[in-house]
Amino acid sequence: MPSPAHSVWSRVSRALGAPRLELVYSARYPVTVAGAAIDPRRGERILAFLMEAKLVRKRHLHRAPRASLRSLLRAHTERYLESLRETAGLVPIIGYDPDDEEAQRMIEAQRFAVGGTTLACRMALESGRMTANLGGGFHHAGPDEGRGFCVFNDIAVAIHECRRQGFTGRILVVDLDLHDGNGTRRVFANDESVFTFSIHNQSWDELPAIASFCLELGSGVDDGVYLAAIHRHLPAIFASVRPELVIYVAGVDPAHNDRLGDWRISEQGLLDRDRAVIEMARAAGDPPITVVLAGGYGGEAWRYTARFFAWRVAGKVVDPPPTGRETLLRLRNLVRGAAPSPDEDGELWSLSEEDIMGSLGETPRRTRLLDYFSPHGLELILEQSGIFDRLRAEGYRRPTLDFDVAHPLGQGLRVWGEPEKGHLLIETRVLSERLVIPGFDLLRIEWLLIQNPRARFPPERPPLPGQSHPGLGLLSEFMTLLALLAEQVQLDGLLFVASHYHLAAKGAKYLRFVRADEQAWFEAVDELVRELPLAQASQGIDDGTLVVDEAGAPVTWRPLYMAVPLSAALRERLESAEYEAEVARLRGRYDFRVA
């Protein structure tokens, strides 16, 4: 692979309006690691936001191939790869001995991510554009071992593959993950054509490398210290190396709210870091750049990378939505089939109309949920959305879906932990509703149960009213999925009746109260009890022992209608200035206090 005249090509590409970012992804990337704070849907969340914002089109997205064993052997020893045949080989990497099924999913996921980084590097070299793999960054894996959730070093494999295909240019690996890029440094310890640069909190080893720079900053680092270190050292590295390919390991675990990190870098600080790397590269001849995600732990990690990529494409700051809103975008892509076509291996990127609806010539309409979704179609959505993976992480290895669409009280679906149907995990019953908000067709949730029958309530989190088992942490995601199913069949909204305070309190983050007086009443109650533990507040309101009115009588909880508006007309009704003004006017009616 000859080195392209990349600076010239970049100028021509920009002049022609070519996309400024090409993405690589695979539906095989998401994998759950038990007990870890890794978000398996991180790359998918980033993609959903960029596609919804029309910053990335399908043509900018490329399927990651599965890395061959031969390519892995260019960076890792045969003895190490042989050790992965047994699940015990993963223990030093993930901290426990997984079962065989989990081990194979993890190995396969990382093999696809390795292939993704290789493809992204090749595309960068061929086009001169910036590319990104929505995964990868497994920089702790060395030639003869894996560490820190890193089984294979995708960066090292990609570099070796580029060399094999004829690229002989100088390479700079800029590693700004919170953790030391020790594995990459070890692979290229004796290769002066690959310079590894790492600023991190703590060094993982002291092994020398002939072309490397390491800076350990310790714990508690803030924006000023971090950005000053980058600006002090990185420009000189760019100037001396004069790279013809840059691989940017853009870990976001330095963030102040990272679940595993010990630094205090702000959202703006991370964007300033990313922009600095791009601008330094441009000043050093504008070499092609490939970005890999690397570390980032917790549900908010995706937002930092999404903001970086949006800035790269739009040329300005575009803030991604809160994670709850992102869930809507991500699942909408699945429900609508807004993803690339299946690859040669039959990978499920999108659902065809027949997948979702079944064969109209063969399947009676009464067998489909909402007269639209076949059991097979909805099972695919639950699989691709990550809901089934979350259940597997809780020990339910074979989640099973069944329908009950002919019941007179509404259509239902259940998800069991296993085909034998011993553990009921999710159950809901829905029906159409046209009376609560005249003129609007709604999907009413008559019943919703999400539980983990194998779990026990910890002392600090007693059961909420109506709870028999702890939850699964899937309420937001499943409610979003139901809303999208309703949207797909062109209903105006999703209707839910909050029968207890805790349901209304949780739902208020995502739903609107149908009536202004109910919104005002809830706000008055919520203002008084929101500082109490949720279980205590909900039980006390149910018992009539917490909130009293101005006459000293207990305030009895009343079920409240809440809705997710889907149509523009219903959103206008429930989110209008007139509605908010009416809530403010009615708010003064209620004079409550805590007993």
C-alpha angles and dihedrals in degrees: 000000000000119000108258125230084251102172091054091044091050091054092048092047092052091047090053092049094246116169114274095215134041118193132208121201143151131202084225092069100083113090128154120229110204113242094006126116092228114134104219091196096053096113092043091052091052091049094048091053095047092048094046090050088050091236091123128034129199090260090062092057121085129190116244114233122220112262113243122236089242091059091049090053090060089069103023135050121252090236092058094048089047090056090061091067087084123057089232087071089072096053096089089048103048102016100244141057108260124203117258096261093052092045092053093048090052094048092047092048092053093045089057090046090052089052089049094056091047091052092046092052092048092050091048092053093046097047106025088229129125113264132186135200110214088219137020128077093135092162099157096067110101132189094278106021146032125224141171098026090310114124099166128019102236092184093057094044091050092051092050091048091051089051091049090053093054107269109139101167129121116275129205121196109200106195114188098159113129089249130065118271088225099145095055090046091053094050091054099032091124099033113096092186092069115062116195118203120187133174110183146147098255134008115240096203141359099224110142124241125190095223110035145102123204128183122183113200101177126218133325097034117170133199096274097053094041098048092042091055092050094049092045097053113017101064091058091050091052090049095049099040096041089198123212091197129028123198109196115202096202102185114175097201091107085076118121092239099043112136094225103024130099100201130095104220113155127224089256091047092056092048090048088052093051093046090049092056092050093046093047090051091050091051089051095058102292098264119188113273132208118194124203123190102229117166129009124133131200135030096294099053094095093061095068094055092041090055091050094050092045090053090049093053101035098036090229139067113284113179116217118228124260114281093258091057090045089057087060091052094046096049092042088060089055096045092047093041091239096162138091123288123272115279128230091277090059093251111179106240097149142005122246121222089254091051090056101035102028122225109318090207094054109028121068112231093239091069094066127086109246086000087283118064119073119209089249093050094050092045089056090051092050089050096048094042090062095242093118090047090054089053091049089053088058090056100265097125099178110036111191130202127208133177134219104184101152099063113124092224094056144296116293143191132192134196116206128194093237140007090261087065096228097140121043108208106166130018130169137166121199137180138176118270127194104157107064093066106022113225095024129097111219138179106232119207105217095176136007126179124176114171147148107224092188095056129086129216112254116227092250092054110046120186118283119233108289094016121128097169136018117270129253099233090248102109096105094044095047094046088051091051092051090050091053092049088054091047091051091058090047100251117156097234153326118269125205131176113217103213094178135035094247091057091052092045092052093041094050089077091064109015136062125226109246096220126046093222091056090049090051093046092050093048090054092051094041094051091061101044106029093100091058123087107275095240092050093048094047095046092045092052091047090050093045092235101115116042123047131178128233090277092055096251120133115259107237115215113247123199111257128209112232127179143192103218111219105167122067090239094056092043089053091051097048099035101039126123088242091058092049091048090052091051090051091049094049094043091079092062094074122075106177132163136183113260 
